[in-house]
Amino acid sequence: MTDPVYLDCNATTRPSTPVIEEMLDCLRGAWGNPSSTHGPGQAARRVLADARTRVATFLGCTGAELVFTSGATEANHMALLGALELRLRPGTTAHDGPTGRARRRLVISSVEHAASLALAERLRARGQPVDLIPVNRNGELDLDAAAAVIRDDVALVSVMGANNETGVLMPTQELAALAHAAGAPLHVDATQLVGKTTLRFDASGADLWSVSAHKLGGPKGVGALVVRKGLAWPALFSGRQERVRRGGTENLAGIVGFAAAAELTGRTLAMDIAHMRGLQARLESGLRRACPDVHVHGAAAARLPNTTCLRFGTLDADQVLGKLESAGVVASSGAACSASGSQPSHVLVAMGESTLHARAGVRFSTCRDTSTDDIDHAVAAAARVLAPLLQEPQRQPVLP
C-alpha cells in the first residue's frame, strides 16, 4: 500500500531525517538534567545553550528573549494570562494607562486559533473584558474596528500572524503601531508564519511571538514564546528554568530537534516559499478546471503560499475528505484540534459565510516536501470522486 498524498501540513509536518538523528544523538549522549551542576548536567546545559542560539538565529531574536515551551498553545496562554497578571502589578508598563485607567481588556481577532478563543471565552465568563476584532469576507482584519477598541485600558493585543485555516495574512505591523500608541504590547501567534514567510521577530514590530516546532519538520511537544528584551513577562509555570520564566525540566531532545528543523528551514526558505506558491496556484487552477462550483476562501487577500481553503459547492467537508482519502489524498476541514463535521468553521462564519458553506470548508496545505506530482494526483482524485457528486442535484441538509 502506497502512502497517501499528504496535504495537511498546517496541522503538522513529517519530522526530517536530520531532525530525528540529532534528537536520537541527544537522547543517547546528552541525557543529563541541564539544571544539574555535575558533569552530565553541564554537558546537557551546553547542548541546550547551543540549540537556543540556533533557534534564536532563525527566528530573529536573541537567546535571552527565547522561552522554550511545550508548543504554541502554551506560549499563547503564557502571553494572554501573563498580560492579565502584569496589570495587577503596580509599577509595570501594563498596569495603568496614561489616563490612569487600569489595563484590564484583552483584544484579539475573531479568527484566532480555537484554543486561544476558548481561553478568551473562559476569561470572559469570569468577568474579564475581551474584545474581538472582526474580519471582512476575505478574512482580512478590520483595522478601523481594531483602532476603535485598542485604547489605553488594553492589557494586550493578540492576533495570529496568518490564519491557520485560510492562510490570510494579518496586518501585524499596523496592529503593532496601534497597540504601542495605546501603550499596550502586541502578541503575535506566528505558528503558521514561521517557515512559510521571511518575516522574523526582529522586523515584526511585535513584543511577543508564539511558535511551534512541528509545523516546520520538527518534533511535537516543543515550541517557544519570544519575549522582547526589556519586557518582564510572568511565568505560567513557576520554577527556575528558562530564566525563571517557565518552570519544568527542559525537553532537551525536543529543543534540539527544533533547532535542527529551524536550521534546515532557514537554508532553503526563499526557494521553499516560491515552490509552495507554485503548488498553490497549480492546485487551485486545477481544482477549478476539474470540478464545477469550487470557491476559494480568501482568494482576494494576501495569503500564505501553502494554504488553500475552499468548498466544493455545498458538499459537506466530511464527505469530501472521506472521498479524497479513499482516493489516496489526505486534507482537513480546518485546524486539527478543532476540525469536526458537526460544527461549522468559526473562521468561515466570522468571514460571513453561511452555516452550510462553513461546514463545507476544506483545507489543503503543502510544505517543502510536497511535489507537483502530489498536486496533480490530488486534482485527478477530486475530478474522479467529487466532480460526479457536484454534477448531481445537491440536497440541502437540514440544519439545527
GIQUIKA-V922651 format. One record per pair of residues at least 24 apart in sequence whose ideal C-beta (glycine too) atoms are under 6 Angstrom apart, sorted by sequence separation. I is the first residue (numbers start at 1). GAP is how many residues later the second one is. D is the distance in Angstrom with one decimal. If there is no record, write none. Layout:
I/GAP/D
I/GAP/D
//
This chain:
105/24/4.3
106/24/4.8
107/24/4.9
109/24/4.8
110/24/5.4
111/24/5.6
191/24/5.9
207/24/5.6
284/24/5.7
317/24/5.8
104/25/5.6
201/25/5.1
280/25/5.8
283/25/5.8
139/27/4.7
157/27/5.6
161/27/4.8
150/28/4.7
154/28/5.7
164/28/5.1
277/28/3.9
280/28/5.9
139/29/3.8
141/29/5.2
150/29/5.9
156/29/5.9
157/29/4.9
158/29/4.2
160/29/4.6
161/29/4.6
176/29/3.2
222/29/5.3
276/29/4.2
333/29/5.9
334/29/5.9
141/30/5.9
152/30/5.3
154/30/4.3
162/30/4.4
176/30/6.0
276/30/4.1
143/31/5.8
147/31/5.6
151/31/5.7
152/31/5.9
156/31/5.9
162/31/5.2
331/31/5.7
332/31/5.1
109/32/6.0
150/32/5.1
161/32/3.9
172/32/5.8
173/32/4.7
222/32/3.5
273/32/5.3
221/33/5.5
222/33/5.8
331/33/5.0
219/35/5.0
222/36/5.1
219/38/4.2
80/39/6.0
218/39/5.1
76/40/5.1
218/40/4.8
73/42/4.8
107/42/5.5
314/42/5.5
320/42/5.3
107/43/5.8
218/43/3.3
316/43/5.8
317/43/5.7
217/44/4.5
317/44/6.0
355/44/5.5
213/45/3.9
216/45/5.2
315/45/5.9
317/45/5.2
311/46/5.9
314/46/5.4
107/47/5.5
105/48/5.5
112/48/5.8
213/48/5.8
105/49/5.0
216/49/4.8
311/49/3.9
329/49/4.8
103/50/5.7
106/50/5.6
107/50/4.7
108/50/4.7
109/50/4.8
311/50/5.6
101/52/4.4
103/52/4.2
111/52/5.4
309/52/5.7
329/52/4.9
99/53/5.6
98/54/5.6
309/54/4.9
327/54/3.7
97/55/3.1
97/56/5.5
308/56/4.6
324/57/6.0
307/58/5.0
327/58/5.0
306/59/5.4
306/60/4.6
94/61/5.5
323/62/4.2
87/68/4.8
195/70/4.8
83/72/4.4
83/73/3.5
312/74/5.4
313/77/5.1
312/78/6.0
314/80/5.5
313/81/5.8
97/86/5.9
279/87/5.0
290/89/5.4
276/90/5.3
279/91/5.8
291/91/5.7
283/92/5.0
287/92/5.9
290/92/5.5
282/93/5.0
286/93/3.6
290/93/3.7
287/95/5.8
291/95/5.5
272/96/4.1
279/96/5.4
291/96/4.8
293/97/5.7
292/98/5.1
291/99/5.6
79/108/4.1
196/108/4.9
196/110/5.5
76/113/5.6
72/119/4.3
79/129/4.9
168/130/4.5
166/131/5.2
166/132/4.1
168/133/4.7
169/133/4.6
76/134/5.1
75/135/3.7
168/135/5.5
167/136/4.1
167/137/3.7
72/138/4.6
60/140/2.8
61/140/4.6
72/140/3.9
167/140/2.8
60/141/4.5
71/141/4.9
59/142/5.2
60/142/4.0
162/142/5.0
166/143/4.5
165/144/5.4
78/147/5.2
75/148/5.5
85/149/4.3
75/150/3.8
70/151/5.7
72/151/4.8
82/151/4.9
71/152/4.1
82/152/4.5
10/154/5.5
69/154/5.1
69/155/5.9
68/156/5.3
69/156/5.8
66/158/5.5
67/158/4.7
78/158/4.3
139/159/4.2
66/160/5.9
138/160/5.5
65/161/5.3
140/161/5.1
65/162/5.6
138/162/5.0
139/162/5.7
138/163/4.2
65/164/5.6
61/165/4.8
165/169/4.9
164/171/5.3
67/175/5.0
67/178/4.9
67/179/5.2
68/182/6.0
165/182/4.5
68/187/5.5
165/198/5.7
19/199/5.8
16/201/4.3
12/202/5.0
55/203/5.7
13/204/5.0
15/204/5.9
48/204/5.9
51/204/4.8
55/204/5.1
58/204/3.7
51/205/5.0
54/205/3.9
55/207/5.1
44/208/5.8
51/208/3.9
58/208/4.8
54/209/5.8
139/212/5.1
137/214/5.6
135/215/5.6
137/215/4.9
33/216/5.8
34/216/5.7
135/216/5.9
114/221/5.9
114/224/3.8
27/226/5.0
26/227/4.5
23/230/4.7
26/230/4.4
23/233/5.8
22/234/5.3
23/234/4.4
111/236/4.6
19/238/4.8
22/238/4.4
111/239/5.1
110/240/4.2
19/241/4.5
18/242/5.6
19/242/5.1
16/248/5.7
11/321/5.8
8/322/5.6
8/323/5.8
4/324/4.8
5/324/4.8
6/324/5.2
7/324/4.9
8/324/4.8
11/325/3.8
4/326/4.8
13/354/5.2
10/355/3.8
9/356/4.5
7/357/4.5
9/357/5.6
9/358/3.9
5/369/4.5
5/372/5.1
5/373/5.6
//
